[in-house]
Amino acid sequence: MLMACGTDGFMARAEGACVKYPTPDARAECEQRQRQALSDFKKQQEQDHKAQRALEKDAPSPRSLCFKRQPSGELVCPN
């Protein structure tokens, strides 16, 4: 998680990657590829977050696994 906060992270290096191209056209093409890759990455992250939330929503709550013992009326739940 600390890598995401660093100044020399993936995103910082990606922004400077297109500077090495000598012509403006090559730089523009590189920047377009970088923007597309970042856009695809963000879309994938959103899909992953949605899938994770759906899994968490579908998971049974610990209270739903509890049951009541008939003879004593005691409520028993898993740890």
C-alpha positions as CSV (number, residue, x, y, z in Angstrom):
1,M,0.0,0.0,0.0
2,L,2.9,2.3,0.6
3,M,4.1,1.8,-2.9
4,A,0.9,3.6,-4.2
5,C,1.8,6.6,-2.1
6,G,5.4,6.9,-3.2
7,T,6.6,9.5,-5.6
8,D,8.4,7.0,-7.8
9,G,5.5,4.7,-8.3
10,F,4.1,3.1,-11.4
11,M,2.0,6.0,-12.4
12,A,4.8,8.5,-12.0
13,R,7.1,6.4,-14.2
14,A,4.3,5.9,-16.8
15,E,3.8,9.7,-17.1
16,G,7.5,10.2,-17.9
17,A,7.8,7.2,-20.3
18,C,6.8,9.2,-23.4
19,V,9.4,11.9,-23.0
20,K,12.1,9.7,-24.5
21,Y,10.4,9.7,-28.0
22,P,12.1,12.2,-30.3
23,T,9.2,13.3,-32.5
24,P,6.0,15.0,-31.3
25,D,3.9,12.4,-33.2
26,A,5.6,9.5,-31.5
27,R,5.1,11.2,-28.1
28,A,1.5,11.8,-28.8
29,E,1.0,8.2,-29.8
30,C,2.7,7.0,-26.6
31,E,0.6,9.3,-24.5
32,Q,-2.5,8.0,-26.2
33,R,-1.5,4.4,-25.4
34,Q,-0.8,5.4,-21.8
35,R,-4.2,7.1,-21.4
36,Q,-5.9,4.0,-22.9
37,A,-4.0,1.6,-20.6
38,L,-4.9,3.8,-17.6
39,S,-8.5,3.9,-18.6
40,D,-8.6,0.1,-19.1
41,F,-6.9,-0.3,-15.7
42,K,-9.5,1.9,-13.9
43,K,-12.4,0.0,-15.6
44,Q,-10.9,-3.3,-14.5
45,Q,-10.5,-2.0,-10.9
46,E,-14.1,-0.8,-10.9
47,Q,-15.3,-4.3,-12.1
48,D,-13.2,-6.0,-9.5
49,H,-14.6,-3.7,-6.7
50,K,-18.2,-4.4,-7.9
51,A,-17.5,-8.1,-7.9
52,Q,-16.0,-8.0,-4.4
53,R,-19.0,-6.0,-3.1
54,A,-21.4,-8.5,-4.6
55,L,-19.5,-11.4,-3.0
56,E,-19.6,-9.6,0.4
57,K,-23.3,-8.9,0.0
58,D,-24.1,-12.5,-0.8
59,A,-22.1,-13.9,2.1
60,P,-24.2,-15.1,4.9
61,S,-24.0,-13.0,8.1
62,P,-22.8,-14.7,11.2
63,R,-26.2,-14.1,12.9
64,S,-27.9,-16.1,10.1
65,L,-25.8,-19.2,11.1
66,C,-27.1,-19.1,14.6
67,F,-29.7,-21.6,15.9
68,K,-31.8,-22.1,19.0
69,R,-31.5,-25.3,21.0
70,Q,-35.0,-26.7,21.5
71,P,-34.7,-28.1,25.1
72,S,-33.0,-25.1,26.7
73,G,-33.9,-22.2,24.3
74,E,-30.2,-21.3,24.2
75,L,-29.0,-19.3,21.1
76,V,-25.9,-20.9,19.6
77,C,-23.7,-19.2,17.1
78,P,-20.4,-20.2,15.4
79,N,-17.2,-18.5,16.5
